Each structure stands twice: as C-alpha cells, then as structure tokens.
C-alpha cells in the first residue's frame, strides 16, 4: 500500500508549499501499518489548513472540498476522522464501498484522486490525495476554492482570470458519459434538423456519440462537453445546480405567488417555460370588425406576442453565464410586465451599448446558439432583440427595456396599456383612439399629422391633444411651432432600466 508522508505544521501554514511527489513514500508490502514520519496521535493533532482537511463521513461538504483542492494547489483529505475531536470513526470499506466512493467522485467531479486505506485504532481511514487540475472542477455546477482552512465559492470573474482566458464554459468536461444524454431529446433535435434540410438524408439517431461528435459537442478524446450535457442531458441540474429556470407571479413589488422551478435540458426548459407562460397569461379579444373566426367565435389575442415571448426565452437560455452559479435564470410575471433576468457578466470589451446595437455578433455560448439555430429556433445570430422589438411594435406594445447591473442582465416586456377597452374607459373619442393606434406604430405625431389622420381642423386637433396630455396619455416634446411632437407616455428608450 502507499503511505503518505504527512505534511508538517510549517508546510501546512506555508501558502507557497505545494504537494509533490517527494511527499509520498511507497512502503514495503509487509509494512505493518505504522506511520514512518509521525505517530498516529501526532498525525491526528495536525491542524487543518490549505492542504489538509479531516472529514468524518462522505457528505456535500466532502465533494465541495475535493473541488476546492482541485482548483487550488491540491491537498489531502483524511476520511473517517472527526474534524473537531479527531476521534477515529473509520470508513466502512466492506464489499464495494470503496469502489462506489471512487465512482461517486469520478461521476460528480470528473477527477480520479489517489485513495489509500490506512488501519487506525482497529478501524480503517482513507487518505485521499487530490492533485491540482489544469481545468476548473465544479460540484453540482459550482466551483470552489481553498482559502486557509475554509472552502469558498469562486467568484465568476476570478474563475475566468484563473483558468479560462482562452476557454469557454461550453468546451469544459465534467465527467458525463453517453448514458447521461437523453435519447428522446437528441432524436427530437434530429427530427427538427431533418425537417429543415430538404433531402438531407439525415438518419435516425442510432449512435449518440457520432451524432454529438458531428455537432462538435464531444472532445477529440471522447469526453462529453458541458454544452452537450446542458443541451441534451437527462438531468443537467444534478451537476449544474442553478442551471434551471424559476418563474414567479408577482401581484405587486413584493408578493410572490406560487413560484415554479423547472429543471431539464435546454430544449425541455424552453418547452416547459413556453407552455407555462402561454397558459398563465390572460387573453384579450380582437375588437376589429373582421376578427370573427370559424364557429362565430371571437379571435383571441394573447397579452404578449408569442414570438416575442419565445425569443426572450431563447435569449435567457442561450446567453446565460453558466459559470455564475448564484441563481437560476428567473422570469417574473407582474400585472403589467414580464421580466427575464439572467445572472450574467459581460467580458471587459462587451458593453450594453454594443449588445443593443444592431447585428452585434457577440455570443457567450456560441455552440449552444448554433444548436438552436440548426433546430430552427434562432433565425440569425445577433438579431434577437430586433425581432422582439418588431413583434412588440406590431402588437402595439412598448419597446423592450434592457438593463445590465451587478445582479445580471434584465429584459422587460410590457403589456399594451392602451387596449380598446381601456381607451373606451378613459373616455377618448374616435379621433383620439385613432391617434393612439397611429402612435403605437409610428412613435410620435405632430398637430398637423393629427389633423390629416382625422380630417380635423387645427383647433380640434389642438384641443384633443391637449386633453390627452392632461390625462397623462401623451407626452409633449418641444415648445411651439412644427417642432412640437407628441408620444405615448409608456414609450421608453431601449436600454433604460427595467423595473
């Protein structure tokens, strides 16, 4: 068996001391189990530090510790010893227990530490040597680091600086296997692809590995990437704990009503969330004279354009910063708006102004975006906000509101506050109602344009517009003459802070 030379107190307290091969001793096969550099009592009296920790049993904190050691300078975990009393409680190595532990470590973190059994006080303890890794190691989607004798989450920006200057989250691997990939999701994707590419001859899914490899989602040496697992995995949240989606209804600024938490791969999350949003929102009826459809039923119109909702959902799922494990992606449904909120931080050279500019080609997760494009969900890279804006404008809604702050990226879609029913309730005449519909598509109107729209005299137009400003429906811009224009009060510039 392998007996480790236990690190001295000076070594444990030195931040520059790295575990290395000279810290091990290969004992003779008949070595009686005594410690070559310290008695058991002396060994158990060592303090926990940057490279040493005692664990009584396998728990969540045990796996977080392995992640932390992997992401710093490596270290030793002594399993089967109480970290407070240093009482030897032992580890049950009977049957397949040891191999089960090794498999749990491999499956959960994608690492293969050296594990040795050591007899101690009539029991068995495990000495687990964790080597530093060149790529970051996460546990349930969270990356940890060792600071002194504590384990802490790594800040996303620190994680990028330390490991990922030239590497994306999508290309990392985390110990997943082909068994973790959902056959049905892959098959559904291939069906979508086959339907979009006429005469493609794309076969049914029989070999997942070949399919994922052709999509660029498996490394040359056969490892499943994060992108493959988040797109097609059976349960990505088992590894990436906050990679799910939360939808909450809020009837005012503070009261949450039945928050729903959704899990699954990205295709499943899109399906679940879209269905929920469509069924949760109310419908209005088209008041136009030609709105009667078959069976004399009135045509129903959802509160928000379906295409705009889907585009906002895709934006949420595709552009999330998956390194940031603080919270899931969040959708908040207020009485007058829907907010899509992602934990995300832009790289230093990417600004909100660039994101809002037309056709800006930035993609945080280009492989995820490419897969959704192949499936037909994304028409053209860099045009998502343009499509949302166009769909909202076509339906008479305000422009989307976009904000970027320390908590993440926010996109707000607001309801049309000026439905026909509300305009009637405000006591507007037909000329004023016609002007509101004009403003929804044109943005602003002058007194002269109002006259032309309604075939009205100047005095009538002036009176109508003044009344709408007084009631708070319109905002007046300019002072006198032809430069005076009127716009709806809900009209906000994109990039303004969403509430």
Secondary structure, DSSP 8 states (H G I E B T S, - for coil): -EEE----HHHHH-TT----GGGEEE--TT--S--SSS-HHHHHTS--BTTEEEESS--HHHHHHHHHHHHTT-EEEEETB-TTT--B-----STTHHHHHHHHHHHHHS---EEEEEEETTEEEEEEEE---SS--EETTEEEEEETTEEEE--HHHHHHHH-TT--GGG-B-S--GGGB-HHHHHHHHHHHHHHSTT--------HHHHHHHTT-B-TTS-BBHHHHHHHBS-GGGTSTT-SEEEEEESSSS-EEEEEEE-S-HHHHHHHHHHHHHHHS-EEE--STT-B-GGG-B-EEESS-HHHHHHHHHHHHHS--TT--SS-EEEEE-SSEEEEEE-----TT--HHHHHSTT----TTHHHHHHHHHTTS-SSTT-HHHHHHHHHHHTT----EEEEETTEEEEEEE--S--HHHHHHTT--HHHHHHHHHHHHHS-B-HHHHHHHHT--HHHHHHHHHHHHHTTSEEEESSSGGG-EEEETT---TTS---
